[in-house]
């Protein structure tokens, strides 16, 4: 609608220009008041955000003092306290690789272990770097023996003490590539003590041989076995101190029951995995291998399994996955005995997710109780000069889902005081033997293990 000079709308003043209408004074005042209120709000908001940012910066500066003292540049150290980790990594150019698995844990007070990628922190072992993205592999092998009076150590000593000479390259790669590699340490490290009277075989290793574990790539050893106490309490205590001296993680024995029964808790990318080690050998009330008590050293015994079930239950309440490493069974037979088979349901109901066995010195078969796999015996690993089938069990987890994603057995051969990975027809022979001992279990040609019910 077009207005003429003779008649203007009541709400506007005309200034002589058809395109320039001015607001009446009251409307102008109202609009001006709203503008001032908006400006005041913006100024208040900006002031609040500025004060908040300054507070966060001062707090982050204080929090990052330890990181800056350790050589982290100022911007990165402060930013990591203020900004989500993923953003900091992009801005600073410090993106973590496929295996930086300790994120989310304050490692300020962490102490090193024998492994460069595992630290001890707040009562658990934090895996700080893994071989693959969103994946962590625990590998397990059977019995080892480093006593100078027996074939393995004698052979290694003849080769200048080079334990690498006992393995082929594939075996070394297999051990060292695991994020956590564990063996059954079937002897004490000590120069003290006396051999158990009347015992047919008593073992003891020079403490200097503990370095062989690191060369192999071992991250943890099992001590709950019937030879850890062969030279008495002093030698067992020496063993604990020797392992602690190099930061080697150990389970199953200690200076008292609290140490002997304590699980090893591993943390990786938000997932916690507990490992428990116990022995039901020897199977009588007054064994030569003494049980740890509240005040005396020994192994964590479970001939009476009530204590073991309590430890499993407690570990499950604090973990996503519980692995029980059992020293059990009858020597030199491929068939599990009743003290292996009859106790599986109790352990599964207590919270065990996987059971891995040792002691028979030969391979035994596998089974499932519900969705809990049971590997009855991994046999010898580097224990004697005899030719015997052997192998490594690989257990792979996906931390983001907190699930076990693969269980796999790698066939190997112990022969002439050495270990090697089997291939071709020899590998297939071992796989076929395991299948014959493992009804209800599917074992693929590459060694992958699964319940037949899951297929």
C-alpha positions as CSV (number, residue, x, y, z in Angstrom):
1,X,0.0,0.0,0.0
2,X,1.3,3.4,-0.9
3,X,0.9,6.4,1.5
4,X,0.4,10.0,0.4
5,X,1.6,13.2,2.0
6,X,-1.9,14.1,3.1
7,X,-2.5,11.0,5.1
8,X,0.2,9.1,7.1
9,X,-0.4,6.0,9.1
10,X,-0.9,6.7,12.8
11,X,2.1,4.6,13.9
12,X,4.8,6.3,11.8
13,X,6.2,9.8,11.1
14,X,7.0,10.8,7.5
15,X,10.2,12.7,6.9
16,X,9.5,13.5,3.2
17,X,11.0,10.4,1.8
18,X,8.7,7.6,0.7
19,X,11.4,5.1,1.5
20,X,12.3,6.4,5.0
21,X,9.8,5.9,7.8
22,X,10.9,6.6,11.4
23,X,9.5,4.8,14.5
24,X,7.5,6.8,17.0
25,X,9.5,7.6,20.2
26,X,7.7,4.9,22.3
27,X,8.5,2.1,19.9
28,X,12.1,3.3,19.6
29,X,12.6,3.3,23.4
30,X,11.3,-0.3,23.7
31,X,13.6,-1.6,21.0
32,X,16.5,0.3,22.5
33,X,15.8,-1.3,25.9
34,X,15.8,-4.8,24.5
35,X,19.1,-4.2,22.7
36,X,20.8,-3.0,25.9
37,X,19.5,-6.1,27.8
38,X,20.9,-8.4,25.1
39,X,24.3,-6.7,25.2
40,X,24.4,-6.9,28.9
41,X,23.7,-10.7,28.8
42,X,26.4,-11.2,26.2
43,X,28.9,-9.3,28.2
44,X,28.0,-11.3,31.4
45,X,28.2,-14.6,29.5
46,X,31.6,-13.7,28.0
47,X,32.9,-12.7,31.4
48,X,31.7,-15.9,32.9
49,X,33.3,-18.0,30.2
50,X,36.6,-16.1,30.4
51,X,36.7,-16.6,34.2
52,X,35.9,-20.2,33.8
53,X,38.6,-20.7,31.1
54,X,41.2,-19.0,33.3
55,X,40.2,-21.3,36.2
56,X,40.4,-24.4,34.0
57,X,43.8,-23.2,32.6
58,X,45.2,-22.7,36.1
59,X,43.9,-26.0,37.3
60,X,45.3,-27.8,34.2
61,X,48.6,-26.1,34.6
62,X,48.9,-27.4,38.1
63,X,47.6,-30.9,37.1
64,X,50.2,-31.1,34.3
65,X,53.2,-30.2,36.4
66,X,54.4,-33.9,36.5
67,X,54.1,-34.3,32.7
68,X,55.9,-31.0,32.1
69,X,58.7,-32.0,34.5
70,X,59.1,-35.2,32.4
71,X,59.7,-33.3,29.3
72,X,56.2,-33.0,27.7
73,X,55.9,-29.6,26.0
74,X,53.7,-27.1,27.9
75,X,50.9,-26.8,25.4
76,X,50.5,-30.6,25.1
77,X,50.7,-31.2,28.9
78,X,48.1,-28.4,29.7
79,X,45.8,-29.3,26.8
80,X,45.7,-33.0,27.9
81,X,44.2,-31.8,31.2
82,X,41.6,-29.6,29.6
83,X,40.6,-31.2,26.3
84,X,39.4,-34.8,25.5
85,X,42.3,-37.1,24.6
86,X,41.3,-37.7,21.0
87,X,41.2,-33.9,20.3
88,X,44.6,-33.3,22.0
89,X,46.2,-36.1,19.9
90,X,45.0,-34.5,16.6
91,X,46.0,-30.9,17.6
92,X,49.4,-31.8,19.0
93,X,50.2,-34.4,16.4
94,X,50.6,-37.2,19.0
95,X,48.0,-39.6,17.9
96,X,48.3,-42.8,19.8
97,X,48.9,-45.9,17.6
98,X,47.0,-49.1,17.3
99,X,48.2,-50.3,20.6
100,X,48.2,-47.5,23.1
101,X,46.1,-49.4,25.6
102,X,46.7,-47.7,28.9
103,X,44.5,-44.7,28.2
104,X,42.2,-43.6,31.0
105,X,44.6,-44.7,33.8
106,X,46.7,-42.3,35.8
107,X,50.2,-43.7,35.5
108,X,51.9,-41.1,37.6
109,X,52.9,-43.6,40.3
110,X,53.3,-46.6,38.0
111,X,56.4,-48.8,38.3
112,X,58.0,-50.8,35.5
113,X,57.8,-54.6,35.1
114,X,60.0,-57.0,33.2
115,X,57.9,-56.0,30.1
116,X,58.4,-52.6,28.4
117,X,54.7,-52.5,27.7
118,X,53.3,-53.4,31.1
119,X,53.5,-51.3,34.3
120,X,52.3,-51.9,37.8
121,X,49.8,-49.3,39.0
122,X,47.3,-49.2,41.8
123,X,47.3,-53.0,42.4
124,X,47.0,-54.0,38.8
125,X,49.1,-54.4,35.7
126,X,48.4,-51.9,33.0
127,X,49.2,-52.9,29.4
128,X,50.3,-49.6,27.9
129,X,50.8,-50.8,24.4
130,X,49.3,-53.7,22.4
131,X,50.3,-55.3,19.1
132,X,47.0,-54.6,17.4
133,X,44.1,-52.1,17.6
134,X,41.4,-53.1,20.0
135,X,43.0,-56.5,20.6
136,X,45.1,-58.0,23.3
137,X,46.6,-61.5,23.3
138,X,47.6,-63.6,26.3
139,X,49.7,-66.6,25.5
140,X,50.4,-69.6,27.7
141,X,53.0,-72.4,27.6
142,X,53.6,-75.4,29.8
143,X,56.5,-76.4,32.0
144,X,60.0,-75.0,32.0
145,X,63.1,-76.1,33.9
146,X,66.4,-74.2,34.3
147,X,68.2,-76.5,36.8
148,X,71.9,-76.8,35.8
149,X,71.8,-80.5,36.7
150,X,69.2,-81.3,34.0
151,X,69.2,-81.2,30.2
152,X,67.7,-77.8,29.3
153,X,70.1,-75.6,31.3
154,X,73.1,-77.9,30.6
155,X,72.4,-77.5,26.9
156,X,72.0,-73.8,27.1
157,X,75.2,-73.4,29.2
158,X,77.1,-75.4,26.6
159,X,76.1,-72.8,24.1
160,X,77.4,-69.9,26.1
161,X,74.2,-69.3,28.1
162,X,72.3,-68.2,25.0
163,X,68.7,-69.3,25.6
164,X,67.7,-68.1,22.2
165,X,69.6,-71.2,20.9
166,X,66.8,-73.4,22.4
167,X,64.1,-72.0,20.0
168,X,63.6,-71.6,16.3
169,X,62.8,-68.2,15.0
170,X,59.1,-68.9,14.7
171,X,59.0,-69.8,18.4
172,X,60.8,-66.6,19.4
173,X,58.4,-64.6,17.4
174,X,55.4,-66.3,18.9
175,X,56.6,-65.7,22.5
176,X,57.7,-62.1,22.0
177,X,54.7,-61.0,19.9
178,X,52.2,-61.9,22.7
179,X,51.0,-58.9,24.8
180,X,51.3,-61.2,27.9
181,X,53.2,-64.4,27.7
182,X,53.1,-66.8,30.7
183,X,54.9,-70.1,31.5
184,X,54.8,-72.6,34.3
185,X,58.0,-72.0,36.3
186,X,58.5,-75.5,37.8
187,X,61.5,-74.8,40.2
188,X,62.8,-72.2,42.7
189,X,65.5,-69.6,41.9
190,X,67.9,-69.8,44.8
191,X,71.3,-70.9,46.1
192,X,69.9,-71.7,49.6
193,X,67.9,-74.5,51.1
194,X,68.2,-78.3,51.2
195,X,66.4,-80.7,48.9
196,X,63.2,-82.2,50.3
197,X,64.1,-85.5,51.9
198,X,62.9,-88.6,50.1
199,X,61.6,-86.7,47.1
200,X,62.7,-88.3,43.8
201,X,63.1,-85.2,41.8
202,X,64.1,-81.8,43.3
203,X,64.8,-78.8,41.2
204,X,66.6,-75.5,41.8
205,X,68.0,-72.9,39.4
206,X,70.8,-70.4,39.7
207,X,69.1,-67.0,40.2
208,X,71.1,-65.6,37.3
209,X,69.0,-67.7,35.0
210,X,66.0,-65.5,35.7
211,X,67.3,-63.3,32.8
212,X,66.5,-66.1,30.4
213,X,62.8,-65.4,31.0
214,X,63.2,-61.8,29.7
215,X,65.1,-63.0,26.7
216,X,62.3,-65.4,25.8
217,X,59.7,-62.7,26.1
218,X,58.0,-64.0,29.3
219,X,55.8,-61.5,31.1
220,X,54.5,-63.7,33.9
221,X,55.2,-67.0,35.6
222,X,53.1,-69.5,37.5
223,X,54.6,-70.8,40.8
224,X,51.8,-73.0,42.2
225,X,53.3,-76.3,41.4
226,X,54.8,-79.3,43.2
227,X,58.4,-78.2,42.7
228,X,58.4,-74.5,43.8
229,X,59.1,-75.7,47.4
230,X,61.7,-78.4,46.6
231,X,64.4,-76.6,48.6
232,X,62.2,-75.3,51.4
233,X,60.8,-72.0,52.5
234,X,64.1,-70.0,52.1
235,X,64.4,-71.0,48.4
236,X,60.8,-70.1,47.8
237,X,61.3,-66.7,49.4
238,X,64.4,-66.2,47.3
239,X,62.4,-67.1,44.2
240,X,59.8,-64.3,44.9
241,X,62.5,-61.8,45.6
242,X,64.5,-62.8,42.5
243,X,61.4,-62.4,40.3
244,X,60.5,-59.1,41.9
245,X,64.0,-57.9,41.3
246,X,63.5,-57.9,37.6
247,X,59.9,-56.9,37.7
248,X,58.7,-60.4,36.6
249,X,55.0,-60.8,37.4
250,X,54.2,-64.0,39.3
251,X,51.2,-65.8,40.7
252,X,50.5,-68.9,42.8
253,X,53.1,-68.7,45.6
254,X,54.4,-66.1,48.1
255,X,55.7,-65.3,51.5
256,X,52.2,-65.8,52.9
257,X,48.8,-66.9,51.8
258,X,47.7,-63.4,50.9
259,X,50.6,-63.2,48.3
260,X,50.2,-66.7,47.1
261,X,46.5,-66.5,46.4
262,X,46.4,-63.0,45.0
263,X,45.3,-62.8,41.4
264,X,47.2,-60.8,38.8
265,X,44.9,-58.2,37.4
266,X,45.6,-56.9,33.9
267,X,44.0,-53.7,32.7
268,X,43.8,-52.8,29.0
269,X,41.6,-50.2,27.3
270,X,38.8,-50.4,29.9
271,X,38.9,-54.2,30.2
272,X,40.2,-56.0,33.3
273,X,41.4,-59.6,33.1
274,X,42.3,-61.6,36.3
275,X,44.7,-64.6,36.4
276,X,44.7,-67.0,39.3
277,X,47.2,-69.8,39.8
278,X,46.6,-72.8,42.2
279,X,47.8,-76.4,42.7
280,X,46.0,-79.5,43.8
281,X,49.2,-81.5,43.6
282,X,50.2,-83.3,45.9
283,X,46.8,-84.8,46.8
284,X,47.1,-85.6,50.5
285,X,46.8,-83.6,53.7
286,X,50.5,-83.2,54.5
287,X,52.2,-82.5,51.2
288,X,55.9,-82.0,50.6
289,X,55.1,-78.8,48.8
290,X,53.7,-76.7,51.6
291,X,50.7,-74.5,51.4
292,X,51.2,-70.9,52.2
293,X,49.6,-69.8,55.5
294,X,48.9,-66.4,57.0
295,X,52.5,-66.3,58.3
296,X,54.6,-68.8,56.3
297,X,55.6,-69.1,52.7
298,X,54.3,-71.7,50.3
299,X,52.0,-72.2,47.3
300,X,48.3,-71.6,46.9
301,X,46.9,-75.1,47.3
302,X,43.4,-76.2,46.3
303,X,43.2,-79.9,47.1
304,X,40.4,-78.5,49.2
305,X,39.1,-76.1,46.7
306,X,36.9,-74.0,49.0
307,X,39.6,-71.3,49.2
308,X,40.1,-71.3,45.4
309,X,36.4,-70.8,44.8
310,X,36.3,-67.8,47.1
311,X,39.3,-66.3,45.2
312,X,37.6,-66.9,41.9
313,X,34.4,-65.3,43.0
314,X,36.1,-62.3,44.4
315,X,38.2,-61.8,41.3
316,X,35.1,-62.1,39.1
317,X,33.4,-59.3,41.1
318,X,36.4,-57.0,40.1
319,X,37.1,-58.3,36.6
320,X,35.5,-58.8,33.1
321,X,37.2,-62.1,32.5
322,X,38.8,-64.7,34.9
323,X,41.5,-67.2,33.9
324,X,42.3,-70.0,36.3
325,X,45.8,-71.6,35.8
326,X,45.5,-75.0,37.5
327,X,48.3,-77.4,38.4
328,X,46.5,-80.7,38.3
329,X,46.0,-84.1,36.6
330,X,48.0,-87.4,36.4
331,X,51.4,-87.4,34.9
332,X,52.1,-88.9,31.5
333,X,48.5,-89.6,30.5
334,X,46.4,-87.8,27.9
335,X,43.2,-88.4,29.8
336,X,42.0,-86.0,32.5
337,X,41.3,-87.6,35.9
338,X,38.3,-87.2,38.2
339,X,39.8,-84.3,40.2
340,X,40.0,-82.4,37.0
341,X,36.6,-83.2,35.5
342,X,34.5,-83.2,38.7
343,X,35.5,-79.7,39.8
344,X,34.9,-77.8,36.6
345,X,31.2,-76.9,37.2
346,X,32.1,-75.5,40.7
347,X,34.8,-73.2,39.2
348,X,32.5,-72.1,36.3
349,X,29.7,-71.2,38.7
350,X,32.2,-69.3,40.9
351,X,33.1,-67.1,38.0
352,X,35.9,-68.7,36.0
353,X,35.8,-68.0,32.3
354,X,38.7,-70.1,31.1
355,X,40.8,-72.8,32.8
356,X,44.3,-73.7,31.6
357,X,46.1,-76.7,33.1
358,X,49.6,-78.0,33.7
359,X,51.5,-80.8,35.5
360,X,50.9,-84.0,33.4
361,X,54.0,-83.2,31.3
362,X,52.1,-84.2,28.2
363,X,49.3,-82.6,26.2
364,X,45.7,-83.4,27.2
365,X,42.4,-82.6,25.5
366,X,39.9,-79.8,25.9
367,X,36.3,-79.4,26.9
368,X,33.6,-76.8,27.5
369,X,31.4,-76.3,30.6
370,X,28.7,-74.0,29.3
371,X,30.7,-71.3,27.6
372,X,33.9,-71.9,29.7
373,X,36.7,-73.5,27.8
374,X,38.9,-76.0,29.6
375,X,42.4,-76.8,28.4
376,X,43.4,-79.7,30.6
377,X,47.2,-79.7,30.0
378,X,49.7,-77.8,27.8
379,X,52.4,-80.4,28.6
380,X,56.1,-79.6,28.6
381,X,57.4,-76.5,27.0
382,X,61.2,-76.4,27.7
383,X,61.6,-79.0,30.4
384,X,63.6,-82.0,29.1
385,X,65.6,-83.4,26.2
386,X,62.8,-85.9,25.3
387,X,60.9,-85.6,22.1
388,X,57.3,-84.6,23.0
389,X,54.4,-82.7,21.5
390,X,54.1,-79.2,22.9
391,X,52.5,-75.9,22.1
392,X,51.3,-72.4,23.0
393,X,47.7,-71.4,23.7
394,X,46.8,-68.0,22.4
395,X,43.8,-66.2,24.0
396,X,42.7,-63.0,22.2
397,X,40.4,-60.4,23.6
398,X,38.6,-57.3,22.2
399,X,38.7,-54.7,25.0
400,X,35.9,-52.5,23.5
401,X,33.4,-55.4,23.9
402,X,35.2,-56.9,26.9
403,X,34.9,-60.3,25.2
404,X,37.3,-63.2,24.3
405,X,37.3,-63.3,20.5
406,X,39.6,-66.2,19.8
407,X,41.1,-69.3,21.4
408,X,43.9,-70.9,19.4
409,X,46.5,-73.7,20.0
410,X,49.8,-73.5,18.1
411,X,51.4,-77.0,17.8
412,X,55.1,-77.2,18.7
413,X,57.7,-79.9,19.4
414,X,60.1,-80.2,22.3
415,X,63.1,-82.3,21.2
416,X,66.8,-82.4,22.1
417,X,66.4,-79.6,24.6
418,X,64.8,-77.2,22.0
419,X,61.4,-76.0,20.9
420,X,60.1,-75.4,17.4
421,X,56.8,-74.5,15.8
422,X,55.3,-77.4,13.8
423,X,54.1,-77.0,10.2
424,X,52.6,-79.2,7.5
425,X,51.8,-82.9,8.3
426,X,53.4,-82.7,11.8
427,X,51.2,-79.8,12.8
428,X,48.1,-81.7,11.4
429,X,49.1,-84.8,13.4
430,X,49.0,-82.9,16.7
431,X,45.7,-81.2,15.8
432,X,44.2,-84.6,15.0
433,X,45.4,-86.0,18.3
434,X,43.9,-83.1,20.2
435,X,40.6,-83.7,18.4
436,X,40.6,-87.3,19.4
437,X,40.9,-86.3,23.1
438,X,38.4,-83.5,22.9
439,X,34.8,-84.7,22.2
440,X,32.4,-81.8,21.9
441,X,35.1,-79.4,20.8
442,X,35.8,-78.1,17.3
443,X,39.5,-77.6,16.6
444,X,40.2,-76.1,13.1
445,X,43.2,-76.9,11.0
446,X,44.8,-73.6,12.1
447,X,44.3,-74.6,15.8
448,X,41.3,-72.3,16.5
449,X,39.2,-73.8,19.3
450,X,35.4,-73.6,19.7
451,X,32.6,-75.4,21.4
452,X,30.8,-77.8,19.0
453,X,27.5,-76.4,20.4
454,X,28.4,-73.0,19.2
455,X,28.7,-74.1,15.5
